[in-house]
Amino acid sequence: MNITISFEGGKRVAAQFPDGLTLMTDQPVEGGGAGSAPSPFACFLGSIGTCAGIYVLEFCNARNIPSDKITLTQSLTYEPDEHGKQRLSRVGLTINLPPEFPEKYRGAIVKTAGLCTVKKTILNPPEFTIDYQVT
């Protein structure tokens, strides 16, 4: 699959997917952007929680458990690296279940959220290559 990245003016950068969908990013105002869309890093962070969320949703759908009162909270911890720059050191996900959620599935839904493909990819990262071509 190829994703085409284009520059949309200002600090907006778009990713066009083969299926015709587009992911728009921008930088926050304090970073020189217009704040019109999430930053690329915010999209990355959001993909972690939404990936776990789709696993939670499918778990509930397979068992006919209502999901309208379920939310996930994602917490981020930053620590300074060896150069003093803040780096993401921990991502925590909490599945917020309503009291009526069946107790027998509480542990299983946590395990299911852990199956998230984004998390698995982070834990086993791909090789990155960067090149150029003149077109």
N, C-alpha and C positions, 0 to 999 in steps of 0.2 A: 504494500500500500504506500502510496506517495501522498503527502500532505503538502500543499503549496502555501508558503508564507509570503505575505505581501505587506507593504507599508501603506497605511491608509491616511497619512497626514498627521502632523503633530507627533505624538509618541504612541499613536495607535498602530498596532501590529495585528494582522488577522491570519488565521490558519483556515484554509479552505480544504475541506475533506472531500474525498471522491464521491460521496453521496449527495453533495450539494450543500451540506451544512457548513456554517462558518462560525468559528470561535473568535470573537473580537477581544483584544486586550488593550489596555491603556495604562499609563502610569498615573499614580495619584498626583494631585495638584502640587503637593510639596516636592514631588520628584520631577516636576516640569511638564506633566501631562495635564489632561483635562479631567481626569477621574471619571471618564465616561463608561468605563468597563473595568472589570477586575484586572489586576496586574498579572503577568504570566506566573509569578510565584504564587499569587492567590489562587489562580486556576489550578495549579499543581496541588496546593493544599486542599482545595475544595474537592479535587478528584479523589483524594483519600477517603474523605467522609462520605461522599456520594456513592463511591464504589461499595463501601461497607453497607451503606444504606440500601442499595439495590439488593444485596444479599439478605438483609433483614426483611425487606419488603417481600421478596420471593419466598422466604421461610414462612412468613405469615400467610401469604396467599396460598401456599401448598397445604396449609392446615386450617384454612378458613378462619384465621384469627384476624380480627379487625386491626388495621394499622394506623387508623386516623389519629390515635392518641399517643403514638410512639414517635419519639424524636431521638436524634443522636446529637450529642455534644462533643465537639472536638476541641481538645485543649493542646496548646503548643508551649513547649518549654525551650528557651534559648539559653545557651551558655557561651562564654567567650572561647574562641579557639586560641591556638598558640600565638597568634598575632593580635589578639585582643578584639577581633571582629566577632560579632554575635552570629552564632550558627544554630540552626535548629537541632536540638539534641534529643527531643522526645515528642512523640505524637501520642496523645491519649484519646481514646474514644469511649464514651459512656453511652450505653443504650438506655434511654429513659422510658421505662415501661409503666403503664398504668396499673393500678392495684389488681384489676381484673385479668391481667395477662396470666395465662396458666403457669402455675409454679413449676410444673414438670418440664416446661420448655425454656426456662430462664437460663440455664447453663448452656443449652443447645444453641440458643440464639446468639450467645456470645461467641461460641465456637464457629458458627456460621458466618458471622461478621468478619472473623479472622481469615476467612477464605478469600477475601477481596484480592482481585488480580493486581490492582495497583500496589497494594502492600507487598504482595509476593514479588512483584517486579523490583520494588525498592530493595527488598532483602536479597535478591539475586539480580543485580543490575546488568543491563546489557552493555555491550561494548559501544562506545561512542566514537564516531569518525567524523571529521569535518574536512571538507575539500572545497574546491571551487571549479567552476567551468565558465568559459567565456561563451556567451550565446549570441 
